[in-house]
């Protein structure tokens, strides 16, 4: 297991930590064109000890984005390609009999890292997907009833293709609820796609991020300082009530079978605080809450079948909720 503990006197100031985490976006941009919002969402997850589900069609650089983020962080990272024949022990580790000691020894799986990339998580059956539940919620892995703690920080970034594509399994609700954010990775605009092809024409190799100039600009010490600062970001009672009203409105929506739970409200509070702090403010505004409402809540709600048949989407319904809930002054 990686040792990323920093001594107290090495901890940077809150401003130094914010500058380092802001610089992450510039480093990732050296490898990936035009995904600033997605990168910011990943930084928000790092600040709030949350996990991220990234969804997009094949070929929009989801895996490259996470690899570039890992390269810009001085943290240990591992990647597992999720396939239909992947077993739970391939992720968490397993007991192996050692003939020399005549005992079973536990061999750690790839989840024992700081940044774990679960690539195409919805291409493996739910039984294997569920192997991540304890790791994501409790930050530990239990083998034969004995828990083994994971590294700190520990963040899961899972990528998936839309479920309507062949060979995919929808994630169970319990698994989805473990993800703090769902980030939709869009197809690039024309200018961005031209820029991407220009880089490739000039010799860019996505397998060699060091040659692309991506360098580590932040690590565990910066994350620790940033998290402490985010925890002190103020939120007025009126804005807290606004968060609650948004989540309660999703439960009353006629288009939703299941609205956002109190856990969703807590998640929206956490992400809004991190967003505000990254913007350089010491307090949360209603606009911060609005900005994070869709990525924080859309995977936590369930549409009614008739709403799906009519072409409704979770994002569209949350947009309607945001338009209907009064904004505090």
C-alpha positions as CSV (number, residue, x, y, z in Angstrom):
1,X,0.0,0.0,0.0
2,X,1.4,3.4,-0.9
3,X,2.6,5.7,1.9
4,X,1.4,9.2,1.1
5,X,1.5,10.6,4.6
6,X,3.1,14.0,4.8
7,X,4.6,15.6,7.9
8,X,2.8,18.6,9.4
9,X,5.6,21.1,8.7
10,X,5.4,20.1,5.0
11,X,1.8,21.0,4.6
12,X,1.3,24.0,2.3
13,X,-1.1,26.9,3.0
14,X,-4.6,27.0,1.7
15,X,-3.7,29.4,-1.1
16,X,-0.7,27.3,-2.2
17,X,-3.0,24.2,-2.2
18,X,-5.6,26.1,-4.3
19,X,-3.0,27.2,-6.8
20,X,-1.7,23.7,-7.1
21,X,-5.1,22.1,-7.7
22,X,-6.0,24.9,-10.2
23,X,-2.8,24.0,-12.0
24,X,-4.0,20.4,-12.4
25,X,-6.4,21.6,-15.1
26,X,-3.5,23.2,-17.1
27,X,-1.5,20.0,-16.9
28,X,-4.4,17.8,-18.0
29,X,-5.1,20.2,-20.9
30,X,-1.6,19.3,-22.3
31,X,-3.0,15.8,-23.1
32,X,-6.8,16.3,-23.4
33,X,-8.4,19.2,-25.3
34,X,-11.5,21.0,-24.1
35,X,-12.7,19.0,-21.0
36,X,-12.3,21.8,-18.4
37,X,-15.6,21.1,-16.7
38,X,-14.9,17.4,-16.4
39,X,-11.5,18.1,-14.9
40,X,-13.0,20.5,-12.4
41,X,-15.5,17.9,-11.4
42,X,-12.7,15.4,-10.8
43,X,-10.9,18.0,-8.6
44,X,-14.1,18.6,-6.6
45,X,-14.3,14.8,-5.9
46,X,-10.7,14.8,-4.7
47,X,-11.4,17.7,-2.4
48,X,-14.5,16.0,-0.9
49,X,-13.2,12.4,-0.7
50,X,-15.8,11.4,-3.3
51,X,-15.8,9.0,-6.2
52,X,-16.7,9.8,-9.8
53,X,-18.6,8.1,-12.5
54,X,-17.7,9.3,-16.0
55,X,-20.1,8.5,-18.8
56,X,-19.5,9.0,-22.5
57,X,-19.5,7.2,-25.8
58,X,-16.3,5.3,-26.8
59,X,-13.5,7.5,-28.1
60,X,-14.0,10.8,-26.1
61,X,-10.8,10.3,-24.1
62,X,-12.3,9.3,-20.7
63,X,-9.4,7.0,-19.9
64,X,-6.8,9.4,-21.2
65,X,-8.4,12.1,-19.0
66,X,-8.0,10.1,-15.8
67,X,-4.5,9.0,-16.8
68,X,-3.5,12.6,-17.3
69,X,-5.0,13.6,-14.0
70,X,-3.0,10.8,-12.3
71,X,0.2,11.9,-14.0
72,X,-0.4,15.5,-12.7
73,X,-0.8,14.2,-9.1
74,X,2.0,12.8,-7.0
75,X,-0.1,9.9,-6.0
76,X,-0.1,6.2,-6.6
77,X,-2.6,5.1,-9.2
78,X,-3.7,1.8,-10.8
79,X,-6.1,0.9,-13.6
80,X,-8.3,-2.2,-14.1
81,X,-10.1,-3.0,-17.4
82,X,-13.5,-4.3,-16.4
83,X,-14.5,-7.2,-18.6
84,X,-17.3,-9.8,-18.5
85,X,-15.0,-12.5,-17.0
86,X,-13.5,-10.2,-14.2
87,X,-13.8,-11.7,-10.7
88,X,-14.2,-9.8,-7.4
89,X,-10.8,-11.0,-6.2
90,X,-9.2,-9.5,-9.3
91,X,-10.1,-6.1,-7.8
92,X,-9.9,-6.5,-4.1
93,X,-7.2,-9.2,-3.8
94,X,-7.4,-12.7,-2.6
95,X,-6.0,-15.3,-0.2
96,X,-3.4,-17.5,-1.8
97,X,-1.9,-20.6,-0.2
98,X,1.8,-20.3,0.4
99,X,3.4,-23.8,0.4
100,X,6.6,-22.6,2.1
101,X,4.8,-21.2,5.2
102,X,1.8,-23.6,4.9
103,X,-0.5,-20.6,5.4
104,X,-2.9,-18.5,3.3
105,X,-1.4,-15.1,2.5
106,X,-3.5,-12.1,1.4
107,X,-2.3,-10.6,-1.8
108,X,-3.6,-7.0,-2.3
109,X,-5.6,-6.2,-5.5
110,X,-5.3,-3.1,-7.6
111,X,-7.8,-1.3,-5.4
112,X,-5.0,-0.7,-2.9
113,X,-3.9,2.6,-4.3
114,X,-4.8,6.3,-4.2
115,X,-6.5,6.8,-7.5
116,X,-8.2,3.7,-8.9
117,X,-9.4,3.8,-12.5
118,X,-12.2,1.3,-13.1
119,X,-12.3,1.4,-16.8
120,X,-15.6,0.6,-18.5
121,X,-17.1,-0.5,-15.2
122,X,-20.4,-1.4,-16.8
123,X,-18.9,-4.1,-19.0
124,X,-18.6,-6.5,-16.0
125,X,-21.6,-8.2,-14.3
126,X,-23.2,-6.7,-11.1
127,X,-21.5,-9.3,-8.9
128,X,-18.1,-7.9,-9.7
129,X,-19.2,-4.3,-9.7
130,X,-20.4,-4.9,-6.1
131,X,-16.9,-5.8,-5.1
132,X,-16.2,-2.1,-5.0
133,X,-19.0,-1.2,-2.6
134,X,-17.2,-1.7,0.7
135,X,-14.0,-0.1,-0.7
136,X,-15.9,3.0,-1.8
137,X,-18.1,3.4,1.3
138,X,-15.9,2.1,4.1
139,X,-12.5,2.6,2.5
140,X,-11.5,-0.9,3.5
141,X,-11.5,-4.4,2.1
142,X,-12.6,-7.3,4.3
143,X,-11.1,-10.8,3.7
144,X,-12.2,-13.7,5.9
145,X,-13.9,-11.1,8.2
146,X,-10.8,-9.1,8.7
147,X,-10.8,-5.5,7.4
148,X,-7.8,-4.1,5.7
149,X,-7.8,-0.2,5.4
150,X,-7.1,1.4,2.0
151,X,-4.8,4.3,1.4
152,X,-5.7,7.9,2.1
153,X,-6.5,9.6,-0.2
154,X,-8.5,6.9,-2.0
155,X,-10.7,7.9,-5.0
156,X,-12.4,5.6,-7.5
157,X,-12.9,7.0,-11.0
158,X,-15.0,4.7,-13.1
159,X,-15.7,5.2,-16.7
160,X,-18.7,3.7,-18.5
161,X,-20.4,3.7,-21.9
162,X,-24.1,4.5,-22.2
163,X,-26.2,1.5,-21.2
164,X,-27.9,1.4,-24.6
165,X,-24.7,0.3,-26.2
166,X,-24.2,-3.5,-26.7
167,X,-22.4,-5.5,-24.0
168,X,-23.0,-3.3,-21.0
169,X,-24.7,-3.9,-17.7
170,X,-26.6,-1.1,-15.8
171,X,-25.0,-0.3,-12.4
172,X,-27.1,-1.3,-9.4
173,X,-28.7,1.6,-7.5
174,X,-26.6,0.9,-4.4
175,X,-23.4,1.2,-6.5
176,X,-24.6,4.4,-8.2
177,X,-25.3,6.0,-4.8
178,X,-21.6,5.5,-3.8
179,X,-20.5,7.9,-6.5
180,X,-20.4,11.5,-5.5
181,X,-20.6,12.8,-9.0
182,X,-21.7,11.6,-12.4
183,X,-19.8,13.5,-15.1
184,X,-21.0,13.3,-18.7
185,X,-18.1,13.6,-21.1
186,X,-19.4,15.2,-24.3
187,X,-18.2,14.9,-27.8
188,X,-15.8,17.7,-28.7
189,X,-16.8,20.8,-30.7
190,X,-15.4,21.2,-34.1
191,X,-12.6,23.6,-33.1
192,X,-11.6,21.3,-30.2
193,X,-11.6,18.2,-32.5
194,X,-9.4,20.1,-35.0
195,X,-7.0,21.0,-32.2
196,X,-6.9,17.4,-31.1
197,X,-6.1,16.1,-34.6
198,X,-3.5,18.8,-34.9
199,X,-1.7,17.5,-31.8
200,X,-1.8,13.9,-33.2
201,X,-0.5,15.2,-36.6
202,X,2.4,16.8,-34.7
203,X,3.3,13.5,-33.0
204,X,1.3,13.4,-29.8
205,X,1.4,10.0,-28.2
206,X,-1.4,9.4,-25.7
207,X,0.7,6.5,-24.2
208,X,3.6,8.8,-23.3
209,X,2.2,11.6,-21.1
210,X,5.6,12.6,-19.9
211,X,6.6,13.5,-23.5
212,X,3.5,15.6,-23.7
213,X,4.8,17.7,-20.8
214,X,2.3,16.5,-18.1
215,X,4.1,16.8,-14.8
216,X,3.1,16.4,-11.1
217,X,1.9,19.7,-9.6
218,X,0.0,18.5,-6.5
219,X,0.0,15.6,-4.1
220,X,-1.3,14.4,-0.7
221,X,-0.1,17.4,1.2
222,X,-1.9,19.8,-1.1
223,X,-5.0,17.7,-0.9
224,X,-4.9,17.6,2.9
225,X,-4.6,21.4,3.1
226,X,-7.3,22.0,0.6
227,X,-9.7,19.6,2.3
228,X,-9.2,21.4,5.6
229,X,-9.9,24.7,3.9
230,X,-13.0,23.4,2.1
231,X,-14.4,22.2,5.4
232,X,-14.3,25.8,6.7
233,X,-16.1,27.3,3.7
234,X,-19.2,29.0,5.1
235,X,-22.8,28.3,4.0
236,X,-25.6,30.5,5.1
237,X,-28.8,28.9,6.6
238,X,-30.8,30.2,3.6
239,X,-28.5,28.4,1.2
240,X,-28.7,25.2,3.3
241,X,-32.4,25.4,3.0
242,X,-32.1,25.9,-0.7
243,X,-30.1,22.6,-1.0
244,X,-32.8,20.8,1.0
245,X,-35.7,22.3,-1.0
246,X,-34.1,21.2,-4.3
247,X,-33.7,17.6,-3.1
248,X,-37.3,17.5,-1.7
249,X,-38.6,18.9,-5.0
250,X,-37.1,15.9,-6.8
251,X,-39.1,13.6,-4.5
252,X,-42.3,15.4,-5.4
253,X,-41.7,15.4,-9.2
254,X,-44.4,13.4,-11.0
255,X,-41.7,12.3,-13.6
256,X,-39.5,10.6,-10.9
257,X,-40.1,7.3,-9.3
258,X,-37.3,8.0,-6.8
259,X,-36.0,11.4,-5.9
260,X,-32.8,12.4,-4.2
261,X,-32.3,11.1,-0.7
262,X,-30.9,13.0,2.3
263,X,-27.5,11.5,1.3
264,X,-27.9,13.3,-2.0
265,X,-28.5,16.6,-0.1
266,X,-25.4,16.0,1.9
267,X,-23.4,15.3,-1.3
268,X,-24.7,18.5,-2.8
269,X,-23.6,20.5,0.2
270,X,-20.1,19.0,0.0
271,X,-19.7,19.5,-3.8
272,X,-21.0,23.1,-3.6
273,X,-18.5,23.9,-0.9
274,X,-15.6,22.6,-2.9
275,X,-16.8,24.4,-6.0
276,X,-17.0,27.7,-4.1
277,X,-13.5,27.2,-2.5
278,X,-11.9,26.5,-5.9
279,X,-13.5,29.7,-7.2
280,X,-11.6,31.6,-4.5
281,X,-14.6,32.3,-2.2
282,X,-15.0,31.6,1.5
283,X,-18.8,31.1,1.3
284,X,-21.3,29.2,-0.8
285,X,-23.7,31.0,-3.1
286,X,-27.0,29.6,-4.7
287,X,-25.2,29.7,-8.0
288,X,-22.6,27.2,-6.6
289,X,-25.5,24.9,-5.7
290,X,-27.1,25.2,-9.1
291,X,-23.8,24.5,-10.9
292,X,-23.3,21.2,-9.0
293,X,-27.0,20.0,-8.8
294,X,-27.0,18.0,-12.0
295,X,-23.7,16.1,-11.7
296,X,-24.4,15.5,-8.0
297,X,-28.1,14.4,-8.2
298,X,-28.9,13.0,-11.7
299,X,-27.6,9.5,-11.0
300,X,-29.4,9.4,-7.7
301,X,-32.9,9.8,-9.2
302,X,-35.0,7.2,-11.0
303,X,-37.4,8.1,-13.8
304,X,-40.9,6.7,-14.1
305,X,-41.2,4.3,-17.1
306,X,-43.8,6.6,-18.7
307,X,-41.5,9.6,-18.4
308,X,-38.7,7.6,-20.1
309,X,-41.1,6.7,-22.9
310,X,-41.8,10.4,-23.4
311,X,-38.1,11.1,-23.8
312,X,-37.5,12.7,-20.4
313,X,-34.0,12.7,-18.9
314,X,-32.8,13.0,-15.3
315,X,-30.8,16.1,-16.3
316,X,-33.8,17.7,-17.9
317,X,-36.0,17.1,-14.9
318,X,-33.4,18.5,-12.5
319,X,-33.3,21.6,-14.7
320,X,-37.0,21.9,-14.2
321,X,-36.7,21.5,-10.5
322,X,-34.0,24.3,-10.4
323,X,-36.3,26.6,-12.3
324,X,-39.2,25.9,-9.9
325,X,-37.5,26.2,-6.5
326,X,-37.2,29.8,-5.3
327,X,-33.6,31.1,-5.1
328,X,-32.7,32.7,-1.8
329,X,-31.6,36.4,-2.0
